[in-house]
Amino acid sequence: MDLRTLRAFVEVVKQGGFSAAADVIHASQPTISKAVRQLEDELGGALLERLGHQVRMTAMGELVYRRAQVMLAERETLVAELAELRGLKRGRLRIGIPQLGSSIIFAPLVTQYRQRYPDIEIDLAERGSMPLKEAVRSGALDLAAAIEPIEDEFDRLSMRDEPMMVLLPPNHPLSGRKSVKLTELADDSFILFEAGFTLNELIHEACRRHGFAPRAAAHSSQPDFITVLVATGLGIALLPRLVVEGRQDLPVQVALLDEPDVRWRLSLIWRRGAALAPAAQAWLDLMRDQVPGRGAFPSVKHKKPG
């Protein structure tokens, strides 16, 4: 099976059409169409349904798409490893980071990594934990930082374990309290996170354990916007401590959520047993240098790039 035809198919799906895929691959649209037809002929079935200028995957196409992503990721790893063997200082780090706390945790780490390996290209994907896990699972990302629980299919390195803080409107009856129980918030409206955030599931599950379902007043992925919504009285919100600590300008009241089982636990994950590319292994080594208790999780043997 030709990897070039697989890449053409994958890009058509990613870009939503043949013309956009041709622009990404720097090929003509007829060339991309021919590659996809060749792949369909080889596999014995239609992979895409053509709907005008748009495309939609068939059931066979969805299976091929998942497998093709893994195969193309393995090719990237192979190319990087061969470059390393030749002593070349080049490669690509493909890493996913969360939308909460990324500037606090990852900005300094990216700077350190860049100083150590100035010739490594860094691709950052900022999403919720669920799509990040799927991207690592498919091979689209080498590594990602995701909120626990972490499935057994991933190896992991724990990074942060933070309590949750409750953001309250200034005139809320609980304002001024140092800590709040979850049951005390049962009658409040919640400003929750967008789909794809594992933290949403943790909050819903914690509320269910305490006998109520949170009423959603709004959804957002931006802590600053969530804070403003709380300040207007739209509802209350839960954010990890590192997102709110040290900020003196918050227009809301902040209290500790007194629930030991509701915490923001962040781990670096990668596919269990996967051979990491040199650039990804270098990032993992940097993480182990920064995280207390390093060495408690499995190591992937590989040389650093450069």
ChimeraX attribute file (.defattr): number of C-alpha atoms within 10 A of each C-alpha:
attribute: neighborCount
match mode: 1-to-1
recipient: residues
	/A:1	8
	/A:2	9
	/A:3	13
	/A:4	15
	/A:5	21
	/A:6	22
	/A:7	21
	/A:8	24
	/A:9	27
	/A:10	21
	/A:11	21
	/A:12	25
	/A:13	21
	/A:14	12
	/A:15	16
	/A:16	15
	/A:17	21
	/A:18	24
	/A:19	18
	/A:20	16
	/A:21	24
	/A:22	20
	/A:23	13
	/A:24	13
	/A:25	15
	/A:26	10
	/A:27	13
	/A:28	13
	/A:29	17
	/A:30	12
	/A:31	14
	/A:32	24
	/A:33	20
	/A:34	13
	/A:35	19
	/A:36	24
	/A:37	18
	/A:38	15
	/A:39	22
	/A:40	18
	/A:41	12
	/A:42	10
	/A:43	13
	/A:44	10
	/A:45	13
	/A:46	16
	/A:47	24
	/A:48	21
	/A:49	12
	/A:50	11
	/A:51	9
	/A:52	7
	/A:53	9
	/A:54	15
	/A:55	17
	/A:56	16
	/A:57	16
	/A:58	14
	/A:59	12
	/A:60	15
	/A:61	20
	/A:62	15
	/A:63	12
	/A:64	17
	/A:65	22
	/A:66	15
	/A:67	15
	/A:68	20
	/A:69	20
	/A:70	18
	/A:71	18
	/A:72	19
	/A:73	18
	/A:74	18
	/A:75	13
	/A:76	16
	/A:77	21
	/A:78	16
	/A:79	14
	/A:80	22
	/A:81	21
	/A:82	12
	/A:83	17
	/A:84	20
	/A:85	12
	/A:86	9
	/A:87	11
	/A:88	14
	/A:89	15
	/A:90	17
	/A:91	24
	/A:92	18
	/A:93	20
	/A:94	20
	/A:95	24
	/A:96	27
	/A:97	22
	/A:98	21
	/A:99	16
	/A:100	19
	/A:101	17
	/A:102	14
	/A:103	13
	/A:104	11
	/A:105	15
	/A:106	14
	/A:107	12
	/A:108	12
	/A:109	16
	/A:110	15
	/A:111	12
	/A:112	14
	/A:113	18
	/A:114	14
	/A:115	10
	/A:116	14
	/A:117	19
	/A:118	14
	/A:119	15
	/A:120	18
	/A:121	14
	/A:122	17
	/A:123	12
	/A:124	14
	/A:125	17
	/A:126	17
	/A:127	20
	/A:128	24
	/A:129	25
	/A:130	15
	/A:131	18
	/A:132	27
	/A:133	26
	/A:134	13
	/A:135	20
	/A:136	21
	/A:137	21
	/A:138	20
	/A:139	24
	/A:140	21
	/A:141	25
	/A:142	26
	/A:143	28
	/A:144	27
	/A:145	26
	/A:146	28
	/A:147	27
	/A:148	18
	/A:149	11
	/A:150	17
	/A:151	10
	/A:152	9
	/A:153	12
	/A:154	17
	/A:155	20
	/A:156	24
	/A:157	23
	/A:158	22
	/A:159	21
	/A:160	17
	/A:161	16
	/A:162	16
	/A:163	20
	/A:164	24
	/A:165	23
	/A:166	24
	/A:167	27
	/A:168	26
	/A:169	23
	/A:170	17
	/A:171	12
	/A:172	15
	/A:173	9
	/A:174	17
	/A:175	17
	/A:176	13
	/A:177	11
	/A:178	13
	/A:179	16
	/A:180	18
	/A:181	13
	/A:182	17
	/A:183	14
	/A:184	9
	/A:185	17
	/A:186	16
	/A:187	11
	/A:188	17
	/A:189	18
	/A:190	21
	/A:191	23
	/A:192	25
	/A:193	24
	/A:194	15
	/A:195	16
	/A:196	15
	/A:197	22
	/A:198	19
	/A:199	25
	/A:200	16
	/A:201	13
	/A:202	18
	/A:203	20
	/A:204	16
	/A:205	16
	/A:206	19
	/A:207	18
	/A:208	12
	/A:209	11
	/A:210	12
	/A:211	10
	/A:212	16
	/A:213	15
	/A:214	19
	/A:215	15
	/A:216	14
	/A:217	14
	/A:218	15
	/A:219	15
	/A:220	14
	/A:221	17
	/A:222	12
	/A:223	19
	/A:224	13
	/A:225	12
	/A:226	23
	/A:227	24
	/A:228	15
	/A:229	20
	/A:230	23
	/A:231	20
	/A:232	12
	/A:233	15
	/A:234	18
	/A:235	23
	/A:236	25
	/A:237	24
	/A:238	25
	/A:239	26
	/A:240	22
	/A:241	21
	/A:242	19
	/A:243	18
	/A:244	20
	/A:245	11
	/A:246	9
	/A:247	8
	/A:248	7
	/A:249	7
	/A:250	15
	/A:251	15
	/A:252	21
	/A:253	21
	/A:254	26
	/A:255	20
	/A:256	19
	/A:257	22
	/A:258	16
	/A:259	15
	/A:260	8
	/A:261	10
	/A:262	18
	/A:263	22
	/A:264	21
	/A:265	18
	/A:266	21
	/A:267	20
	/A:268	23
	/A:269	27
	/A:270	26
	/A:271	21
	/A:272	14
	/A:273	12
	/A:274	13
	/A:275	17
	/A:276	22
	/A:277	27
	/A:278	26
	/A:279	30
	/A:280	25
	/A:281	22
	/A:282	21
	/A:283	20
	/A:284	20
	/A:285	16
	/A:286	16
	/A:287	18
	/A:288	19
	/A:289	12
	/A:290	12
	/A:291	13
	/A:292	12
	/A:293	12
	/A:294	14
	/A:295	12
	/A:296	11
	/A:297	12
	/A:298	11
	/A:299	15
	/A:300	16
	/A:301	10
	/A:302	15
	/A:303	14
	/A:304	15
	/A:305	24
	/A:306	19
